[in-house]
Amino acid sequence: MSASPFHAGELRVQERLGVREQIEPWARRVVRGFLPEEHRAFYAQQPFLVAAARDDEERPWVTLLFGEPGFAHSPTPETLDINTATAAGDALEGAFRPGSEVGLLGIELATRRRNRVNGQVSNSTAGAFTLAVGQSFGNCPQHIRPREWSRAPLAQARPDRTEFDHLPAALAEQVARADTFFIASGHRGAEPHEANGMDASHRGGPPGFVTVENPKTLSFPDYAGNNHFNTIGNLVEDPRAGLLFVDFARGTLLQLTGTVEIDWDSPAVAASASAQRRVRFHLERVISLEKALPLRWSTPRTNALSLRLVERTQESADVVSFSFEAHGGAALPAWRPGQHLPIHVPLGDGTKETRTYSLSGAAGTNRYRISVKREKHGRVSQWLHEHAQLGSDFDADAPAGDFVLNDADRPVLLWSTGIGVTPMMAMLHATAAEPGPRHVSFLHGARDGAHHALADEVRALARAAPHVRVHVAYSQPRAEDSGYDATGRIGRSTIEHLVPDTNVDAYLCGPVAFLREGVETLEALGVPPDQIHFESFGPVG
């Protein structure tokens, strides 16, 4: 891999927004030149993939490739075989030829799991091709609308195809009510680089988040993500883009290609709730493929759960825990330690904002608990701290996420800092209650006693479970603080002392700088990389 996993456009956007120094060192670890084992297995489970490529006139388009699960499989970490072709009449029909640049997105809408991979086609035959992996990396789960898929027969072998240079009224209406679309973008640098090529990405929001300004112009908000700026970075270098809107109920594909301009800070951006930027898309060509897919999707599971706040607890100076039960005592969907709860928070102005907060309580109870840090500029966290009262009603989706405690019998290391303690708490509850003898090390860093959330709960769990060992470090302890084990930051010597066996399953949660240093420390000590699991966080509004 190159020294930086990002090309010039991505770096330029990161520098403009002041995040390059924070994100690049971490991205060097999580952007890989191969598919990790869990991602290889993930692709083999999918009935469809999102694919971005260019046509013979170099226009970018995005489409869906589909087949029985297993149509995509990875014979080696550096290759991904795709044993299917596009629908007949697709804008990318015949585009997957040797040398073609391709971006793929594996996305499991029901669980919000996702992975992106880009590369070049190394060989192809009729109805199949092999992708040589350039880069593989995770994707932000925010704004993915959960849907279940089902199999449906194709109405005809060749879908009805219509082509336009604008959006007719019926298609404009479809776009205006969409809650999901996919975008293709690309970059070709002067020098070879793994980040060159095509990228396929997901965009989602409440129905109507895409505005049809006129029959040839759309605009949509660009929300906060993982700060890689893969799509925006491509577009500042090459404004050509492709959009795909899927009619999930009818299996119809609506493909658009054109150019974009990025609105960084106009009043229109400020008027869009949670938007960081707005993107205006000027379409040049439209292709509609009626009933092109043998798949259908359910309506999104938005507001699937109706919850009532039954307990709130001040955990520290800036963290409050909120516990919810279902209305009428109904059973809540089960969840695994480490997963998060997508919750829809009703704000005072009549709007709702969705946030995903890690579940911090014990799994297996009929209650969900989240522990929320109050952020200085966080609209939602401030509202929860100030206005969420016992008896308040909330809607939520079922818990999701793949940062979860596994079932191996190896010793466990739970290592966090700040509000990263929240998924660690759920994992600690689970491991402390285990009847087996596996050793658990719980390491946590906080500023001081006033900002150490859930401290008493951790100590109580450890006292009741002899196989659990706790180590807490305060970076700026106060004179009145007690109950901590060290001053400063947790480093290699602490790990060596508390975790003598490197055959351990390690779980880390915190900001990217903490994760980078923690992963490097564990790998240097000999912990196998596939036994190091992590989840990053930033300020959550």
Secondary structure, DSSP 8 states (H G I E B T S, - for coil): --SSSS-HHHHHHHHHTT-HHHHHHHHHHHSBSS--HHHHHHHHT-SEEEEEEE-TTS-EEEEEEE-STTSEEEEETTEEEE-----TT-TTTT---TT-EEEEEEEETTTTEEEEEEEEEEEEETTEEEEEEEEEEE---TT-----EEE---S-SS-EEEEESS--HHHHHHHHT-SEEEEEEEE--SS--TT-EEEEEEEE-STT-SEEEETTEEEEEEE--SS--HHHHHHHH--EEEEEEEETTTTEEEEEEEEEEEE-SSHHHHTSTTEEEEEEEEEEEEEEEET--SEEE----TT-EEEEEEEEEE-SSSEEEEEEEEGGG-------TT-EEEEEEE-TTS-EEEEEEEB-S-TTSS-EEEEEE--TT-HHHHHHHHH--TT-EEEE---B-S-------S-EEEEEEGGGHHHHHHHHHHHHT-SS---EEEEEEESSGGG-TTHHHHHHHHHH-TTEEEEEEESS--TT--S--EES---HHHHHHH---S--EEEEEE-HHHHHHHHHHHHHHT--GGGEEEEE-----
